[in-house]
Amino acid sequence: MNIINVCKDCGELAEVNEEKSNENWIVYDTECKHCGGKVEMKFK
């Protein structure tokens, strides 16, 4: 099972927030850069 972070509105994959991520954590943006929609986690 995989978890993906996608925009609720346009379905675009969320981008990794390089400023907040480190070697232990990968942090994704909570707002879509393409349409401004909210990002949600989906199981695939």
ZIMONOR-V342782 format. One record per backbone hydrogen bond with DSSP energy under -1.0 kcal/mol. NH is the residue of the N-H (numbers start at 1). CO is the residue of the C=O. If there is no record, write none. Layout:
# ZIMONOR-V342782
NH CO
NH CO
This chain:
# ZIMONOR-V342782
4 42
6 40
7 12
8 38
11 7
14 5
17 27
18 16
21 17
22 25
29 15
32 37
36 32
39 30
40 6
42 4
44 2
